[in-house]
Amino acid sequence: MNTMNYPKVGTTGDQKVFVFFYLNNKRYRLFNGKRIGLNLEPNSFPAHLRIPQAQLLAAEVYKHIASGGVFKEYRADSLVSGEYSDVELLEQALRMKLSADYTKKYKEELRFSYELLMKNVVGPFIKKDEVIKTMGYYKNRSSYNSLRKNLNALFNQAVAIGLKHNPIQEVKRLRGKANLNKPFDNIAEVLEEINAYNESLYLCCLLTYGCLLRPHREVRELKWGDFSGDLSYINLSGKRNKSGRNRIVPVPAYIRSVLVKRESHLNIFTGNEKAPNPDYFKTIWGRYKKVSKLLELDQTLYSFRHSGAIDIFKRTGSLSKLQKAMGHSSISVSLTYLRGLEVSELEEIDMPII
């Protein structure tokens, strides 16, 4: 395997600095940047400035070799290559994803997807038929598409650091009947029934409908510190919501009336610093469905978000306001939430212009 550690800085007895690293288990040492085509000579600086310059040389050497650059052997014309194979780049991509700020569940899915693919890869280069064989592990549409999504995330990251092609792009998603998350036409009655069943689920549904937050993470992880002092706004950082952008969401009066603010570091549902477990609302909703006299087929927790989206559009007629309220990256995503209006072939050009 073509491996390289990050270069370290060393010093000779006469105070000259150098960088050294191991590539394919062989040690290399560079006193300047000439062998990688860089005009950087740390030892031309006064002694007290040499180490910072050597650290800069280390960074440049690593970037050069990791991106496939070559350099000459010492006192020889032969070249040393630092180019990574497909497998090595994908492994690096996985490590980068696992070190990023994602949920534990998502990281586990990425690791599983990577390991599943590696069982079918033979040699240093990843072939299309090996990807297709991996995708054949699932026949269920949802599981198949989830695996494809995870592999696509890894391959895209690998492309960003040097992989020449993303083979998963040649593998199409499995299409199926869309889940409409049927909206409510009796929202007040359903909320009243939920309130009588479970107060936490009631508050979750209120925030999903009235603030258009996603229930299983954005709502579940809310702390009192996410609210403004008068509870009129919720502030979510990009790390806390699916879009990756900061969101400021107004809180309607009917939600503020049921809130009793506590210390900023406390979760609004548990009353302590820890949020409920990821399946908390999914479990309660499943139990509620079994006893509800009002729920209809295809109505889910996300139906509250769809219902809220439809209500905003009906009252404002503004697609851009809907997009902003939903926290969507594009108008086309917001359009999917208007399927509950039962307007056939709804397109962006058909929508009102501000």
C-alpha positions as CSV (number, residue, x, y, z in Angstrom):
1,M,0.0,0.0,0.0
2,N,1.2,3.5,-1.0
3,T,1.4,5.1,2.5
4,M,3.0,8.3,3.7
5,N,3.2,9.9,7.1
6,Y,3.0,13.7,7.6
7,P,6.6,15.1,7.4
8,K,8.3,16.1,10.6
9,V,10.9,18.7,11.3
10,G,14.4,17.8,12.4
11,T,17.6,19.8,13.2
12,T,21.3,18.9,12.6
13,G,24.1,19.6,15.0
14,D,25.0,22.8,13.2
15,Q,21.4,24.1,13.5
16,K,20.3,23.3,10.0
17,V,16.7,22.2,9.7
18,F,15.2,19.6,7.4
19,V,11.9,17.7,7.0
20,F,11.7,13.9,7.0
21,F,9.0,11.4,6.2
22,Y,8.3,7.8,5.3
23,L,6.9,6.8,1.9
24,N,6.2,3.1,1.3
25,N,8.3,2.4,4.4
26,K,11.3,4.2,3.1
27,R,12.7,7.3,4.9
28,Y,13.3,10.5,2.9
29,R,14.9,13.8,4.1
30,L,14.6,17.2,2.4
31,F,16.5,20.4,3.4
32,N,14.7,22.6,0.9
33,G,12.0,22.6,-1.7
34,K,14.1,22.1,-4.9
35,R,13.3,18.5,-5.3
36,I,9.5,19.2,-5.5
37,G,10.0,22.3,-7.7
38,L,9.5,24.8,-4.9
39,N,11.8,27.8,-4.1
40,L,11.8,27.4,-0.4
41,E,15.1,27.3,1.6
42,P,14.5,27.3,5.4
43,N,18.3,27.3,6.1
44,S,18.7,30.6,4.3
45,F,16.9,32.3,7.2
46,P,18.4,33.3,10.5
47,A,18.5,30.3,13.0
48,H,15.5,31.4,15.0
49,L,13.3,31.6,11.9
50,R,14.3,28.3,10.4
51,I,11.8,26.0,12.2
52,P,8.7,27.9,11.1
53,Q,10.0,27.8,7.5
54,A,10.7,24.1,7.8
55,Q,7.1,23.6,9.0
56,L,5.9,25.4,5.9
57,L,8.1,23.2,3.8
58,A,6.6,20.1,5.5
59,A,3.1,21.2,4.6
60,E,4.1,21.9,1.0
61,V,5.9,18.5,0.7
62,Y,2.8,16.7,2.0
63,K,0.4,18.5,-0.3
64,H,2.7,17.9,-3.3
65,I,3.0,14.1,-2.7
66,A,-0.5,13.5,-1.5
67,S,-1.9,15.1,-4.7
68,G,0.2,12.7,-6.9
69,G,3.4,14.8,-7.3
70,V,6.8,13.3,-7.7
71,F,10.3,14.2,-6.6
72,K,13.8,13.1,-7.4
73,E,15.8,10.6,-5.4
74,Y,18.8,12.2,-3.6
75,R,21.8,12.5,-6.0
76,A,19.9,10.4,-8.6
77,D,17.7,10.9,-11.6
78,S,15.0,8.3,-10.6
79,L,11.7,9.7,-9.5
80,V,9.6,8.8,-6.4
81,S,5.9,8.9,-6.8
82,G,3.4,9.8,-4.1
83,E,0.3,9.1,-6.2
84,Y,-2.4,7.2,-4.3
85,S,-4.5,4.4,-5.6
86,D,-8.3,4.5,-5.7
87,V,-8.5,2.3,-2.7
88,E,-6.1,4.5,-0.7
89,L,-8.0,7.7,-1.7
90,L,-11.3,6.1,-0.7
91,E,-9.8,5.1,2.7
92,Q,-8.6,8.7,3.2
93,A,-12.1,10.0,2.3
94,L,-13.6,7.7,4.9
95,R,-11.2,8.9,7.6
96,M,-12.0,12.5,6.7
97,K,-15.8,11.9,6.9
98,L,-15.4,10.0,10.3
99,S,-13.5,13.0,11.7
100,A,-16.1,15.5,10.6
101,D,-19.1,16.7,12.7
102,Y,-21.7,14.1,11.6
103,T,-24.0,12.0,13.7
104,K,-22.7,8.7,15.1
105,K,-25.4,6.8,13.1
106,Y,-24.3,8.4,9.8
107,K,-20.7,7.6,10.5
108,E,-21.6,4.0,11.2
109,E,-23.5,3.9,7.8
110,L,-20.5,5.3,6.0
111,R,-18.1,2.8,7.6
112,F,-20.5,-0.1,6.8
113,S,-20.9,1.0,3.1
114,Y,-17.1,1.3,2.7
115,E,-16.4,-2.1,4.2
116,L,-19.2,-3.7,2.0
117,L,-17.6,-2.2,-1.1
118,M,-14.1,-3.3,-0.1
119,K,-15.2,-6.9,0.1
120,N,-15.8,-6.8,-3.7
121,V,-12.7,-4.7,-4.7
122,V,-9.7,-6.6,-6.1
123,G,-6.6,-4.6,-6.7
124,P,-5.7,-0.9,-6.2
125,F,-8.3,0.4,-8.7
126,I,-12.1,0.4,-8.1
127,K,-14.0,-0.8,-11.2
128,K,-17.6,-0.2,-12.1
129,D,-18.6,-3.9,-12.0
130,E,-17.3,-4.1,-8.4
131,V,-19.5,-1.2,-7.4
132,I,-22.5,-2.8,-9.2
133,K,-21.8,-6.1,-7.4
134,T,-21.8,-4.2,-4.1
135,M,-25.1,-2.5,-4.8
136,G,-26.6,-5.9,-5.5
137,Y,-26.3,-6.6,-1.7
138,Y,-29.7,-4.8,-1.4
139,K,-33.0,-5.5,-3.3
140,N,-35.1,-3.1,-1.1
141,R,-35.4,0.3,-2.8
142,S,-34.9,2.3,0.3
143,S,-31.8,0.3,1.5
144,Y,-30.3,0.3,-2.0
145,N,-30.6,4.1,-2.4
146,S,-29.2,4.6,1.1
147,L,-26.2,2.5,0.2
148,R,-25.7,4.4,-3.0
149,K,-26.0,7.8,-1.2
150,N,-23.4,6.8,1.3
151,L,-21.0,5.5,-1.3
152,N,-21.5,8.6,-3.4
153,A,-20.6,10.8,-0.4
154,L,-17.4,8.8,0.0
155,F,-16.5,8.9,-3.7
156,N,-17.2,12.6,-3.9
157,Q,-14.8,13.2,-1.0
158,A,-12.2,11.0,-2.7
159,V,-12.6,13.0,-5.9
160,A,-12.0,16.2,-4.0
161,I,-8.6,14.8,-2.8
162,G,-7.4,13.3,-6.1
163,L,-9.7,10.4,-7.3
164,K,-10.2,10.9,-11.1
165,H,-13.7,9.5,-11.4
166,N,-16.7,8.7,-9.2
167,P,-18.0,5.3,-10.4
168,I,-21.2,5.4,-8.4
169,Q,-22.5,8.1,-10.8
170,E,-22.9,5.5,-13.4
171,V,-25.2,3.5,-11.1
172,K,-28.8,4.8,-11.1
173,R,-31.0,5.1,-8.1
174,L,-34.0,2.7,-7.8
175,R,-37.2,4.6,-8.4
176,G,-40.4,3.9,-6.6
177,K,-43.6,5.4,-5.5
178,A,-43.0,8.6,-3.6
179,N,-44.1,8.8,0.0
180,L,-46.3,11.9,0.2
181,N,-46.4,12.2,3.9
182,K,-50.1,13.1,3.5
183,P,-50.9,16.5,5.1
184,F,-53.6,17.0,7.7
185,D,-56.9,18.8,6.9
186,N,-57.9,18.6,10.6
187,I,-54.6,19.8,12.2
188,A,-56.2,21.2,15.4
189,E,-58.1,18.0,16.2
190,V,-55.1,15.8,15.6
191,L,-52.9,18.1,17.8
192,E,-55.6,18.0,20.6
193,E,-55.6,14.2,20.5
194,I,-51.8,14.1,20.6
195,N,-51.7,16.5,23.5
196,A,-54.0,14.2,25.5
197,Y,-51.7,11.2,24.6
198,N,-48.2,12.6,25.3
199,E,-47.1,16.1,26.1
200,S,-43.6,15.7,24.7
201,L,-44.9,14.3,21.4
202,Y,-47.4,17.2,21.3
203,L,-44.6,19.8,21.7
204,C,-42.6,18.0,19.0
205,C,-45.5,18.2,16.6
206,L,-46.2,21.8,17.4
207,L,-42.6,22.7,16.6
208,T,-42.6,20.6,13.4
209,Y,-45.8,22.3,12.2
210,G,-45.4,25.8,13.5
211,C,-41.6,26.3,13.1
212,L,-41.1,23.8,10.2
213,L,-38.3,22.0,12.0
214,R,-37.4,18.4,11.3
215,P,-38.6,16.3,14.3
216,H,-35.9,13.6,14.7
217,R,-32.9,15.9,15.1
218,E,-33.7,19.6,14.9
219,V,-36.6,19.4,17.3
220,R,-35.2,16.5,19.5
221,E,-31.9,18.3,20.2
222,L,-33.4,21.7,21.0
223,K,-32.1,23.4,24.1
224,W,-33.5,26.5,25.8
225,G,-30.4,28.4,24.8
226,D,-31.5,28.0,21.1
227,F,-34.4,30.3,21.9
228,S,-34.2,34.1,22.1
229,G,-34.8,35.6,25.5
230,D,-38.5,36.2,24.8
231,L,-38.9,32.8,23.1
232,S,-40.0,34.5,19.9
233,Y,-37.1,33.0,17.8
234,I,-35.1,29.8,17.5
235,N,-31.5,30.1,16.3
236,L,-30.0,27.0,14.8
237,S,-26.4,26.8,13.6
238,G,-25.5,25.1,10.4
239,K,-24.2,22.1,12.3
240,R,-27.6,21.6,13.8
241,N,-29.7,21.4,10.7
242,K,-29.8,19.4,7.4
243,S,-29.2,22.3,5.1
244,G,-25.9,23.1,6.8
245,R,-26.7,26.8,7.0
246,N,-27.6,28.9,10.0
247,R,-31.4,29.3,10.5
248,I,-33.4,31.8,12.5
249,V,-37.0,30.6,12.8
250,P,-39.9,32.6,14.3
251,V,-41.9,30.9,17.1
252,P,-45.7,31.5,16.8
253,A,-47.6,32.6,19.8
254,Y,-49.6,29.4,20.2
255,I,-46.2,27.6,20.7
256,R,-44.8,30.2,23.0
257,S,-47.9,29.8,25.2
258,V,-46.9,26.3,26.1
259,L,-43.2,27.0,26.7
260,V,-41.7,27.6,30.2
261,K,-38.1,28.6,29.7
262,R,-35.4,27.1,31.9
263,E,-31.6,27.2,32.0
264,S,-30.0,27.6,28.5
265,H,-28.0,24.4,28.7
266,L,-31.0,22.1,29.3
267,N,-32.8,20.1,26.6
268,I,-36.4,21.2,26.3
269,F,-37.7,17.6,26.5
270,T,-35.4,15.8,29.0
271,G,-34.8,18.8,31.4
272,N,-31.1,17.9,31.4
273,E,-28.1,18.4,29.1
274,K,-28.7,15.2,27.2
275,A,-31.2,15.0,24.3
276,P,-33.6,12.1,24.0
277,N,-32.3,9.1,22.1
278,P,-32.6,9.3,18.3
279,D,-35.6,7.0,18.1
280,Y,-37.5,8.7,20.9
281,F,-40.2,10.4,18.9
282,K,-40.3,7.6,16.3
283,T,-41.2,5.1,19.1
284,I,-43.8,7.4,20.7
285,W,-45.4,8.1,17.3
286,G,-45.6,4.4,16.6
287,R,-47.5,3.8,19.8
288,Y,-49.8,6.7,19.2
289,K,-50.7,5.5,15.7
290,K,-52.1,2.3,17.2
291,V,-54.6,4.1,19.4
292,S,-55.4,7.2,17.3
293,K,-58.9,7.6,16.0
294,L,-57.9,10.5,13.6
295,L,-54.8,9.5,11.7
296,E,-55.1,8.4,8.1
297,L,-52.9,6.3,5.9
298,D,-49.5,7.9,5.0
299,Q,-49.8,10.5,7.8
300,T,-46.5,10.7,9.7
301,L,-44.6,13.0,12.0
302,Y,-43.3,14.7,8.8
303,S,-46.9,15.4,7.7
304,F,-46.9,18.2,10.2
305,R,-44.0,19.8,8.3
306,H,-45.8,19.3,5.0
307,S,-49.0,20.8,6.4
308,G,-47.1,23.8,7.7
309,A,-45.5,24.3,4.3
310,I,-48.8,24.2,2.6
311,D,-50.3,26.6,5.0
312,I,-47.5,29.2,4.5
313,F,-47.9,29.0,0.7
314,K,-51.6,29.3,0.8
315,R,-51.5,32.4,2.9
316,T,-48.5,34.1,1.4
317,G,-48.4,32.8,-2.2
318,S,-44.6,33.2,-2.0
319,L,-42.4,30.4,-3.0
320,S,-39.2,32.2,-1.8
321,K,-40.8,32.7,1.7
322,L,-41.6,29.0,1.8
323,Q,-38.0,28.1,0.8
324,K,-36.6,30.4,3.5
325,A,-39.0,29.0,6.2
326,M,-38.2,25.4,5.3
327,G,-34.4,26.0,5.2
328,H,-34.1,24.4,1.8
329,S,-31.1,24.9,-0.5
330,S,-33.2,25.2,-3.6
331,I,-36.8,26.1,-4.6
332,S,-37.1,22.7,-6.4
333,V,-36.9,21.0,-3.0
334,S,-39.6,23.2,-1.6
335,L,-41.9,22.4,-4.5
336,T,-42.1,18.8,-3.4
337,Y,-43.8,19.9,-0.2
338,L,-46.7,21.4,-2.2
339,R,-47.8,18.0,-3.6
340,G,-50.4,18.1,-0.9
341,L,-52.1,20.9,-2.8
342,E,-53.0,18.4,-5.5
343,V,-51.9,20.7,-8.3
344,S,-50.9,18.6,-11.3
345,E,-47.5,19.1,-12.9
346,L,-46.5,22.0,-10.6
347,E,-43.3,23.7,-11.8
348,E,-41.3,26.6,-10.6
349,I,-42.3,28.7,-13.6
350,D,-46.0,28.3,-12.6
351,M,-45.4,29.8,-9.2
352,P,-46.1,33.4,-8.2
353,I,-43.2,35.9,-8.8
354,I,-42.2,38.4,-6.2
